[in-house]
C-alpha cells in the first residue's frame, strides 16, 4: 500500500505545481457564455474597447448583474458587478459615495497635471473617503494601469451612477482597449 502511494506522489506533485502556476480567471468575465464581441451598455453600437463618442445615448442596464460601461471620449471601459444600492433616503451615505469617487478623480487629475500620465506606483491605489468608504484599485492580468486610464475608469463609473441614479458598493474591472489592466472596489 505504501509503495502504491509513493508511486502516485510524483504525479500529484506535478499536477499541483501546474494548477498553482495557472492564473485564476476573473469572475466577472470568464464564463463560457461570454460573447466575443462585447458592446458597451451605454453605447450598444460600439464594441467595448473602441473609442466612444462623447455624446453617446446612455441607456439603463437591463441585466442587473454585470454591466459594461464605456468612458466617453476614450477606449477605456469598465465592467461593473453591482452588489447593493444605497437608497436616496440614506442621503448621507449616498453623498459619501459621490464625494469619495469625486475626491479620487480630483486626486488623479492633480497627479496627471503635475507629473503627467504614468504608471501607478506599485500597481496599487487606495483612498479612504467620506463615511469610511474606501476606493481601491490594483493591477490585473499581468498589465499595469496608468493614472489616465484609472481616471477615465472613474469617469465611466461616475457616468454610470449619474445616468442610472445608482450609488452603492461596486466591484469593477478596468479595460484599456481590449486589455484588462486593473480591478477596483468601492465599499
FENZITA-V567153 format. One record per backbone hydrogen bond with DSSP energy under -0.5 kcal/mol. NH is the residue of the N-H (numbers start at 1). CO is the residue of the C=O. E is the energy in kcal/mol with one decimal. If there is no record, write none. Layout:
BEGIN
nh = (NH NH)
co = (CO CO)
e = (E E)
END
This chain:
BEGIN
nh = (5 6 7 8 9 10 12 13 14 15 16 17 18 19 20 21 22 29 30 31 34 38 39 40 40 41 42 43 46 48 50 52 56 58 67 69 69 71 73 74 77 78 79 80 80 81 82 82 83 84 86 87 90 91 94 95 96 97 98 99 100 101 102 103 104 105 106 107 108 109 110 111 112 113 114 115 116 120 123 124 125 127 129 129 132 133 135 136 136 137 138 139 140 143 147 150 151 152 153 154 155 156 157 158 159 160 161 162 163 164 165 166 167 169 170 171 172 173 174 175 176 177 177 178 179 181 181 182 183 184 185 186 187 187)
co = (1 2 3 4 5 6 8 9 10 11 12 13 14 15 16 17 18 26 26 29 31 36 37 43 46 68 68 40 43 38 47 74 53 56 80 67 78 76 52 71 175 69 173 67 78 171 65 80 169 169 167 85 87 89 90 91 92 93 94 95 96 97 98 99 100 101 102 103 104 105 106 107 108 109 110 111 112 145 120 121 137 135 127 133 129 130 127 134 185 125 183 123 181 140 118 146 147 148 149 150 151 152 153 154 155 156 157 158 159 160 161 161 165 84 186 81 184 79 182 77 179 75 175 176 176 174 179 174 138 172 136 170 134 185)
e = (-2.0 -2.2 -1.7 -1.5 -1.4 -0.6 -2.3 -2.5 -2.2 -2.1 -2.4 -2.2 -1.9 -2.4 -2.0 -1.3 -0.7 -0.7 -1.9 -2.2 -1.8 -0.9 -0.6 -0.8 -2.0 -3.1 -0.5 -0.7 -2.5 -3.8 -2.0 -1.1 -0.9 -0.8 -1.9 -0.6 -3.0 -2.6 -2.4 -1.3 -1.8 -2.8 -2.0 -3.1 -0.6 -3.1 -1.1 -0.6 -1.6 -0.9 -3.8 -0.8 -1.9 -0.9 -3.0 -3.0 -1.6 -2.0 -1.6 -2.9 -2.6 -2.2 -2.5 -2.6 -2.1 -2.4 -2.5 -2.2 -2.5 -2.3 -2.5 -2.2 -2.4 -2.4 -2.2 -2.7 -1.9 -2.2 -2.1 -1.4 -2.9 -2.2 -0.8 -3.4 -1.1 -1.7 -2.6 -0.5 -2.5 -2.6 -2.5 -2.2 -1.8 -1.8 -2.1 -2.3 -2.3 -2.3 -2.2 -2.2 -2.0 -2.2 -2.4 -2.8 -2.4 -2.6 -2.5 -2.7 -2.7 -2.2 -0.9 -1.7 -0.5 -0.8 -2.1 -1.4 -2.3 -2.0 -3.4 -3.0 -2.5 -1.4 -0.7 -0.5 -1.6 -2.0 -0.9 -1.5 -2.3 -2.9 -2.6 -2.8 -2.1 -0.5)
END
